[in-house]
Amino acid sequence: MLLSLIRMIQAFRDYQRNVAELSQLSDRELADIGLDRSDIPRVAAGNYNG
């Protein structure tokens, strides 16, 4: 149970870090990698099938 909670917290922190890093990119940089701002949450969560 505790290990599960720790993994959930770690996954949430990873998600937040990914969102923060992707959000720092300009619209042009996102377009260069085939993304737009609305894709950021899905990419950060690992659910992007672009």
N, C-alpha and C positions, 0 to 999 in steps of 0.2 A: 504494500500500500504506500509506504513512504517513498519507495523507489519510483513508483508510478507518479506520485506528486512531483518529485524532483525532475523527472523526465518532462512532465507537462510544463513546468516552470522554465526549464531549459529550452524547450521548443518555442514557447512564447517569447523568450528573450531573443532567440535566433530570428524569429519572425520580425520582431521589432527592429533588430539590427539590419535585417535585409531591407525592410521598408525604408528605414532612414537612409541607407546607402543609395538605394535606387532613387529616392526622392531628391537627392542632391544632384542627380544628373539633369542636364538641360533637356528640353524637348527634342532638340536636334540629336543629342547623344542617345536618347531613348529610341528615336526613330532609326538611328544607325544600327541598333541591335534588334530592330523589329518590334518595338514596344511603344505604347503611349501611356500616359499617366494612369488611365483607368485599368491598365494591366498590372500595375505594381502590387496590389494586394494578392492577386492570384499567383504571380511569380514568387513573391515572398513566402507564400504558403506552400509552394511546390505544386500548385494545381493548374499550371498554365500549359495549354496544349497548342500554342501558337504555331 
